[in-house]
């Protein structure tokens, strides 16, 4: 890992940096310039931007170098490809700000948002300040609302927030790390880092561990960020090999939740609901709906997934009474190897749709 050459802060010490903005980037050449440009805003405070090129093979490093040369508050780090968690952790290690904000390289921060963050924090200093964002899918923009209204917590009682991190029926899960302003001091006190052994739902696990440690939390139901979804986005890509990586993720989510349950948090219901949803999303989206070179390959991969020891352990850890009756039946069928009934149901539904 090495830092790109850059200008030093002009007559500005690092002791008074309010915010460090960390951006992991992998083959982000098509989107990174717009992302960085959106972060060049006029503010009444000092902030820095740290961009980590995670072993890109396109022009990502050249874009980072160009911005570093033109803006003294932008820092670039180059590392071999180790994944988004490693890249974020590298940014955390280099951060000098009192607070940290994570931004994805293909997204943008809305105009005026950086000053808004400072003003809102000044009104109520807290361990985590959180907002919402606009989701942009092919030009169709929709503002997400994770809670019914804005609110403040100032007494360590963050269990309602943790529940939303795991399961948020009727609304999007509150598991992302973008649009969160996080205390670097609290992170250092608790050695808060991203789990580099998983590359799916790592945000969820980080949030569970961090939010459970904080005393004060503020949610403002206003967007400061635009998440841009596209076909090659990490969150949009679905492939058969992801199914087995999801098994490791589900195990980590169960482990993190069990650790919190053991110290008094009531999160088992939400965890079971999330893991159940992940099982079926993985089976349908990443296995049954995936493209294969042959039926033989499809049958082999799906059979390996269904018969895997990891999946069996995950299912055994579920409390089935926390699931809806139809999901209990589906889990029973899956555990007994009757996965092809779901393929039959899906194909039958396709035929009905054609009638």
N, C-alpha and C positions, 0 to 999 in steps of 0.2 A: 504493500500500500504506500502510495506517495501523494504528496500534496502538489497541486499545480502551482507554478510560479504566479505570483500576484503582487499587487501593490499593497504595502501596509496601510493600516488606518491612518489617515492624514491627521496628525496631532490629536488623535482620539485614543484613549486607553481602553483596555478591555474590561476595566472594573465597573463600567456603567452601561454595559450592554443589557438592554431589557429583554430582548427576544432573539433566540436562535431558531431559524427556520431550516429544517432538515429535509432534503429532497433526495431520495434514492432514485437513480436513473439507470435503466438498462435498455439499450437500443431505442432511446427516446428522441432521436433526432428530428422526427416529424413534429413533435409537440413541445419539446423542451423550451424553445425560444419564447413561445407564447406564455408558457408557465413562468419563466424567469421575468419576462417583461411585465407580467401582471403584478409581480412582487416589488417592482421598483416604484415605490409610493412615497409621497411626502409625509413625514411624521414628526412629532415633537420629541421623539426619543431615538436612541441608537439601536439598530438591529443588525444582525448578520444573517447571511444566507450560506448554508453549507450544502453543496451538491456532490453526491457520491456517484461516480461512474462505476457501476458494478460489472466491469469486464465487457463493455459494449463492443460490438463489431461494426457499428455504423459511425456516424460523425458526432456522436454524443460528446466525446471528449473535446473535440474542436469547438463545439458550441460553449461548453463550460469554460474552456480557456479564453475564448473571446469575451465572455461576460466578466471573467475574473480580471482581465486586462483593462476593462473599461469601468469597473465598479469596485472600489476598494473594500466594500462590505460583503463581497461575494467570494467565497472560498471554494476551491475544487479539490476533491480527493479521487484518486484513481486506485482501484483495487481489482484483483481477479474476480471472476464471477463466483460469488458466494451466496447470493440470494438477498431478498429485500430486507430480511431481519438483520443480517450481517451489515448491510449498507447503513441501515438506520442506527445500529449500534456504533458503527464507526463515526457517524455524525454526532451521536450523543457524546462520545469520548472527546471530540474536538470542540464541542459547544462551550461558549463562554457566557452566554446569556443567562439571566436569572430564570427565564422561562423558555420552554421548548414548544415548537409547533411543527407538526409533520405535514408535508404537502406531497402529493403524488405528481410525478413528472409530466403526466398528460392532463393535469387539471389546471385551473386558474383560480386566483384569489380575486374577489370582486373589488372594484375601485373603492378606496376609502376604508377598507376593512382593517388595515393595519393600525390606523389611528383609532378606529372604533374599539379594537381590542384593548389598547392602552387606556382609553377613557373608561371602558366598562370595568376593567380591572381596578382602576383607581377608585371607582365608586365602591367596589367591594373586593378587596384583595382575597384571593382564594387559592386553594391547592389545585383546582382544575376549573377552568372557564370553558364552557362548551357552547357551540352554536349549532345551527343546521346548515344545509347546503342545497343548492339547486342541482338537480340531475338533468343532464343534457344528453338525450339519445337521439342522434340524427336530427338535431335542430328542435326537437320537442322538449321543452324545458318544464320541469316540475319541481316545486319546492317541497322537500320532505319535512315532516313534523314528527319528531320522535316521542314527544310528550304533548299533553294537551295545552300546556302553557309554560311560560317562563317560571323559574322557581330558584330558591336558594336553600342549601343545607349548610348548617354551621355547627353541627354537634356530633360528627362522626357517623351519623345514621344514614349511610349511603346504600343500604340494602335495596331500596326501591330502584336505584340507578343500576345496581348490579343485576337485578332481575331483568331489566330492559336490555342489558348487554347480552344476556343469554337468550331471552325470548320476549318478543314484543308483539303479541297477536293484534292484527289489524293495522300495524305500523311496521316500518323497517326496523330491524335490529339496531341497537345502539352500540355496535361493536367496533366501529371504525375508529381510527386514531386521528384522522384529519378533522379540522375545525375544533380541535382541543388545544387549549393553552395549559401546559403542564409545568409544575414547579420542578426546576432542576435540583433544588435542595432536597425535596422529598424523594426524588428519584435516586439521588446519591445516598441518602440515609437508608433506603430500602434496596439498594442495588437493583433498581428496576431496569431491565433490559428485555429485548425481544428474544424469544426462543429460536435459536438458529437451527434447531433440529427439525422444524416444520416450516412449510412455506404456504400453508393455507390456514386461514382463521388465526394467524399469529396475532392480529390486532385484538381479537376477542380475549385471548389469554392474557395479553399485556394489560388490557383494561381491567379484567377481573383482579389481577394482582395489584395494580396501582390504585384503583379506586377504593379497594378494601383497606388501604393504608391511610387515606386522607381524612381530614377533619372537615374541610370546607369545600363546597362544590356549588357552582352556579351554571344554570342552563338558561340561555337566552334564545327564544324561539324566533330567530331572525337569521337569514342566510348571509354568510360572508365568503362563500366559496362556490365554485361550479365544478362539479364532477362530470367529466366528459366521457361517456361510454362509447366504445367503438369495437369493431369485430376483433381486433388484435389486442384488446385490453386484457390484462391479466385476469380481471374479474369476469371477463366474458368468454374466455377460452375454456372449452370442455373437451377432454380427451380421456380415453380409457385408462391411461397410466395414472391419471389424477385420482382415480378411485382408490388405489392402494395408499396413496399419500393421505387421502382423507381418513383412512383408518387410523393412521398415526395422530392426525389432528383430533379425531374424536376421543382417542385415549387421553391425549393431553388436556382436553376440555374437561373430561370426567375427573382426571387427577386434580386439576386446579380447583374444580368445584368441590370435590371431596375435602380438600384442604381447608376451604372456607367453611364448609358445613361442620367440620370438626371443631371449629372455634365459634360456632353459634349462628352462622348465617343460614337462613332458610332458602336454599337455592336448588334443592334436589328436583323439584317439579320442573322448573325452567330448564335445568340441564337436560333432563330426560326428554323434554319436548324438543329441545334443539337437536340433540343427538338423533332422535327418531326422524326429524325432518332431514338431517344430513344423510342418514342411511338411505332414505328413499330418493332424495335429490341425486345422490351419487349413483344409485342403481339405475335410475331412469335416464338422467342427463348424461352421465359420463360412461355408462355401460350400454344399456338397451338402445339409446338413441345415437350412439357413436357410430362412426364409419369403420368398417373392418375390411380386410383383404379377402376374407372368405367366411362362410358360416362356421367352419371348423375353428377358425381363430376366435370368432365371437363366442362360441360355446365354451372353448377352453378358458378364455379370460374371465367370463362371467362365472363359470364353475369354480375357478380358483378363488374368486372374490367371495362367493357365497360360502365356500367350505373353509375359508381361512380361519386360523385359530384366533387371530386378532378380532375379527368380526364376532366370533362366538363369545369372546370375553366381553366385548362391548355390550352385546345384547344381554348377557347374564347380569351385567351391572345395572341395567335398566329396571326401574320399578314399574311394571306394566300397568299398575293401577293409576299411574300418572298420565297414561295415554288414553286417547279416545278408543272406544270399543273396536272400531274398524282397524285402528292401528295395532291394537293388541293381536287381532286375528292375523294381520299382515306379518307382524313380527313372528308369530308362531309358524306361519307358512314358510317364512324365510329361514327360520332356524332349522326347520325340517327339510330344507333343500328344495322347496316347491317354488322356485323362482320363476319357472317358465309359465306359471299361471298368470303372472303379471304381463309377460310378453303376449300371451294369448288375449288377455283383456285389452291390451293396447291395440293389437291388430284388429280385434273385433270392433273397437270404438272407431277405428279408421274407416272400416267398412260401413258402419252405421252413419258416419258423417257424410259419406258419399251418396247415401240414399236420399 
